[in-house]
Amino acid sequence: MYVGRKMTTDLITVTPDTPLVKARDLLREHNIKQVPVVDQQGNLVGILTDRDIKQAWASPATTLSIYELTYVLQKLAVESVMVKDPISITPNATIERAAKILHERKIGSLPVVEGKKLVGIITSTDLMEVLLDGLGVQEESGRLVVLVRDRIGVLADVCTILKDAKISIVSMITLPLHKYPGIHELVMRVSSDSRESAVQQLSDAGYRVITEYIQDLEPYLPA
């Protein structure tokens, strides 16, 4: 999946000359943590976060009265506190790439640009929706886990077992078990009414199926 498919395009933006007080009120009104800053041509020139605003509010507080502080802040524009040249991504970048950047940079959103023009924004919430969709959580289903060795054909084998039993797989994802090199956790969701049958079919085929939290995975490791 690509960023362009999940990004938000109904954007709330400000310009560099927007008063900081107005930008603060905008964030509060829409219950958001950051807002892209664009020029008159719609090009991305910065990003303003609630943290930037809080820091601007706090910085002169030790030397000014509340009335003087309010007056000064009313004169400040977004340009004076925004992050310039923010990290951005393009619509044709993968969701995985966006997730990696957000995780490594410890940020909550990425502006999406084509050239310099702002066309959208993708947030950690958007990526969480992708994860939930990928795990099949949005649908009524039953969850089961099989630990498999990383080998050619293992996914085809599991899928064939369930296919022959006429059991539909709602979702499937593989996760490496770093504690056990070469072993992957195969997390599946099947229709709720076929969960027990799926467990039985896979068990009969020699797979050790997990249906609840297990602290010690040693007994469930593939031979």
C-alpha positions in Angstrom: 0.0 0.0 0.0 1.1 3.5 -0.8 1.0 6.7 1.2 -1.3 8.3 -1.4 -4.0 5.8 -0.6 -4.1 6.5 3.1 -3.1 10.2 3.5 -5.6 12.9 4.5 -6.2 15.4 1.7 -8.8 17.6 3.5 -6.1 19.7 5.0 -6.0 22.3 7.7 -3.1 24.7 7.0 -1.7 28.1 8.1 0.6 30.5 6.3 3.9 31.9 7.7 2.3 35.2 8.6 -0.6 33.7 10.5 -0.6 35.0 14.1 0.6 32.4 16.5 -2.5 33.0 18.7 -4.7 32.1 15.8 -2.7 29.0 15.0 -3.0 27.9 18.6 -6.7 28.3 18.6 -6.9 26.4 15.3 -5.1 23.4 16.9 -7.4 23.5 19.9 -10.5 23.8 17.7 -9.7 20.8 15.6 -8.0 18.8 18.4 -4.8 18.3 16.4 -1.1 18.3 17.4 0.5 19.9 14.3 -0.4 21.9 11.2 1.5 22.3 8.0 2.6 25.8 7.0 2.3 26.7 3.3 3.1 29.7 1.2 0.6 31.5 -1.2 1.3 28.8 -3.9 0.5 25.9 -1.6 4.2 24.9 -1.2 5.2 23.4 2.1 7.5 25.7 4.0 7.3 24.5 7.5 5.3 22.7 10.2 4.0 24.0 13.5 3.4 21.7 16.5 1.7 22.3 19.8 5.1 21.8 21.4 6.5 24.8 19.4 3.6 26.9 20.6 4.0 25.9 24.2 7.7 26.7 24.1 7.0 30.1 22.6 4.5 30.8 25.3 6.9 29.8 28.1 10.1 31.4 26.9 9.5 35.0 28.0 7.3 34.2 30.9 9.9 34.8 33.5 10.5 38.5 32.6 7.1 39.7 31.4 3.8 40.1 33.2 0.8 38.2 31.9 -0.5 41.3 30.1 2.9 42.0 28.5 3.2 38.4 27.5 -0.2 38.3 25.8 0.7 41.4 23.9 4.0 40.0 22.7 2.5 36.7 21.7 -0.3 38.4 19.7 2.4 40.0 17.6 4.3 36.8 16.9 3.7 35.0 13.6 3.9 31.3 12.8 7.1 31.8 10.8 9.0 32.8 14.0 8.5 29.4 15.7 7.7 26.9 13.0 10.0 24.1 12.0 11.4 25.0 8.6 12.1 22.5 5.9 10.3 19.7 7.8 10.7 16.0 6.9 8.1 15.0 4.3 7.2 12.1 2.1 5.7 11.6 -1.4 2.4 9.9 -2.3 4.1 7.0 -4.1 6.2 6.1 -1.0 5.2 2.9 0.7 3.3 2.8 4.0 6.2 0.8 5.5 8.6 3.7 4.6 6.3 6.2 6.3 6.0 4.1 9.4 9.8 3.7 9.6 10.3 7.4 9.4 7.7 8.2 12.0 9.2 5.6 14.3 12.8 6.6 13.9 12.1 10.3 14.1 9.6 9.9 17.0 7.1 12.2 15.2 3.4 11.9 14.8 2.8 12.9 11.2 4.4 13.5 7.8 3.4 16.1 5.3 2.9 14.6 1.8 4.3 16.6 -1.1 4.6 16.4 -4.9 7.6 18.5 -5.7 7.2 21.2 -3.1 3.4 21.4 -3.2 1.6 20.0 -0.1 -1.0 17.4 -1.2 -1.8 15.6 2.0 -0.6 14.5 5.5 -0.3 11.0 6.9 -0.3 10.4 10.7 0.5 7.6 13.1 -3.3 7.1 13.5 -3.6 6.4 9.7 -0.9 3.8 10.0 -2.6 2.2 13.0 -5.7 1.8 10.8 -3.6 0.1 8.2 -2.3 -2.3 10.8 -5.7 -3.1 12.1 -7.0 -3.7 8.6 -4.0 -5.9 7.8 -4.6 -8.0 11.0 -8.3 -8.4 10.1 -9.4 -6.9 13.5 -12.1 -4.9 11.8 -14.0 -8.0 10.9 -15.6 -10.7 13.1 -13.0 -13.4 13.2 -11.1 -15.8 15.3 -7.3 -15.5 15.9 -4.7 -18.3 16.0 -0.9 -18.4 15.9 1.5 -21.0 14.4 5.2 -20.9 14.9 6.9 -21.9 11.6 10.5 -22.2 10.4 11.6 -19.8 7.7 11.5 -22.2 4.7 10.2 -22.1 1.1 6.6 -23.3 0.9 5.6 -23.0 4.5 2.9 -20.4 3.8 1.6 -22.4 0.9 1.4 -25.5 3.1 -0.6 -23.8 5.8 -2.9 -22.2 3.3 -3.5 -25.5 1.4 -4.4 -27.2 4.7 -7.1 -24.6 5.4 -8.2 -24.4 1.8 -8.7 -28.2 1.6 -10.8 -27.9 4.8 -12.8 -25.1 3.1 -11.7 -22.6 5.8 -11.4 -19.0 4.7 -8.4 -17.0 5.9 -9.5 -13.4 6.8 -6.0 -12.1 7.3 -2.4 -13.4 7.7 0.8 -11.7 8.8 4.3 -13.1 9.7 6.4 -11.7 12.4 10.0 -12.8 13.2 10.7 -14.1 16.7 14.1 -12.4 17.3 14.7 -14.6 20.3 14.6 -17.7 18.0 16.5 -17.0 14.8 14.8 -18.5 11.8 11.4 -18.9 13.4 8.4 -16.8 12.5 5.1 -16.2 14.2 2.4 -16.8 11.7 -0.7 -14.8 12.9 -3.9 -15.7 11.2 -7.6 -14.8 11.5 -10.3 -17.1 10.1 -14.0 -16.8 10.3 -15.2 -17.1 13.9 -17.3 -20.3 13.3 -14.4 -22.1 11.7 -11.7 -21.3 14.3 -11.9 -24.6 16.1 -11.8 -26.6 12.9 -8.8 -24.6 11.7 -7.0 -25.4 15.0 -7.8 -29.1 14.5 -6.8 -29.3 10.9 -3.4 -27.6 11.5 -2.8 -29.7 14.6 -3.5 -32.9 12.7 -1.0 -31.8 10.1 1.7 -31.5 12.7 1.6 -27.7 13.5 1.5 -26.6 17.1 -1.3 -24.0 17.3 -1.5 -21.2 19.9 -4.8 -19.7 20.7 -4.0 -17.7 23.9 -1.0 -16.0 25.6 1.8 -18.4 26.2 4.9 -17.2 28.1 7.1 -20.1 27.3 7.2 -20.7 23.6 9.7 -23.5 23.6 7.1 -26.4 23.5 5.5 -24.7 20.4 8.7 -24.3 18.3 8.7 -26.3 15.1 10.9 -29.4 15.0 
